Amino acid sequence: MDLIDLLFLIAAVLFVAGLKGMARVSTARRGNLLSALGMLLAIVATVVHPGFAPGGAPIGLDWTWLLGGIALGAILGVLLALMVKMTAMPEMVALLNGFGGAASLLVALSAFYGDYLPNAADAPAALSGTHLSILGGHVWMIAVVASILVGAVTLTGSVVAMLKLAEKISGTPVLLPGRHLILGGTFLAVMALSIVAGWFWSGQDAAMLLIVAAILSGILGILAVIPIGGADMPVVVSLLNSYSGIAASTAGFVMNNPLLITAGALVGASGIILSQIMCKAMNRSLMNVLVGGFGGAAPAAGGGKSEYVGVKSTSPEEAAMILADASSVIFVPGYGMAVAQAQHVVKELSKTLEKRGAQVRYAIHPVAGRMPGHMNVLLAEADVPYDQLVEMDLINGDFKNTDVVVVIGANDVVNPAAIEDPQSPIAGMPILNAHEARTVLVVKRSLSPGYAGIKNPLFERDNALMCFGDGKAFLEEVLKELKAG
């Protein structure tokens, strides 16, 4: 084993250890650092040993472009880490998924135009000698096609997801007439062009077909994401992350880089597994999510204020009095907490309650927020102790014995219609049983619906009190009253 192989092996081990660490909140930071170290080793090893072009010749490097690209990427990474707000983290994750797809797309096109076309006449024989020999060396071309197609779908799909998350375009599903036929027809066209391009070895003919297939794949990515509603965005972000890993893995075959194959496979597999876990948390199949349309109901279907009866509201002073007498409190965070940037005042409020002798915990729903682990990231930023973050399955049985539940900007994940109304669009979706607590304080700007676009009967319950207003401002007033008392 030479030094390059050793670096590849160490990097792969660090990637696996990093993924394992990121599976738990308490070890996520260490897991992220291990993964970053693995990526550093991967970059070093790849620069020293970039791979081979068709025919077996080492791929040449232009150090000016290479070092410039590394420097530019490092600067952009630091700026994003420092400047992007926590509320914009889902959008950034979606965009980075798109960058991964774009990188694989460009790598495959570069390999095809830079290494294949100049030697097109000898390419099949050359490829058979230096790459896996399947169908007379066509496996390399298959890898090129896969990288281009999956990369293009990931790029455009991620951009649409980012725009939906950033509310630059509507988060509700965009349902085109005959959308399934359009989507299926585009997919078949992409497959047909790709098969023909992979069969022809006559240079420019294959090149033109690949360009057209790449454009259609980009359109396919847009068509696949626009019909998906905002309620399903966490699953979509996770799935696009998986796509970016698959694209990277196929690009590894193109470049004959075993580490890229391994890293891409890890990302692809973990993304698929996470998507399945999140679908299970919503009691929906992955196919049901991909078909789209969920969350497209208009507010008239149950979101209007006039449709609520007997809703009671309370003031910060009254909320403080209720919390002052509580011996057990559970906070239920949602995207509204992220929008209001209320995580720090929530942490301060919990510390004050603990000084008064109350037990404080945080109930985490798998799809709360707009990306996987969104609430965990926000609360970790506020240095909330890891052992206070409790997953849905572990805490649901405790709500009925809890004095006060404080729901901050969450809606669909605490909607009792999911378990009480078999006709509800979210029927069967596992929820946090906040409605079982003795008192529920719902901190929310209005009675507007969540992403599912349906009424939440929790707001009408006798044990529920609405705390209307900006989450951060309202809780700051509550904290002020508690400290004054």
Protein Blocks (a to p, Z undefined) as FASTA:
>chain_A
ZZklmmmmmmmmmmmmmmmmmmpmklmmmmmmmmmmmmmmmmmmmmmmnbjcehiiacdd
dfklmmmmmmmmmmmmmmmmmmmcfklmmmmmmmmmmmmmmmmmmmmmmmmmmmmmmmmm
mmmmmmmmmmcceehhpmmmmmmmmmmmmmmmmmmmmmmmmmmmnomacfbdcddehklm
mmmmmmmmmmmmmmmmmmpcghjmmmmmmmmmmmmmmmmmmmmmmmpcfklmmmmmmmmm
mmmmmmmmmmmmmnopaklmmmmmmmmmmmmmmmmmmmmmnopafklmmngoihpacfkl
omafklpghiacddfklmmmmmmmpcbdcddddfklmmnopmmmmmmmmmmmmmnopacd
ddddfkgcjbehklmmmmmmnopafklpccfklmmmmmmmpfbdcdehiaklmcfklmmm
mkbmkgoiacdfkllpmbdcdddfblcdcfkopacfklmpmkbccdedjfklmmmmmmmm
mmmZZ
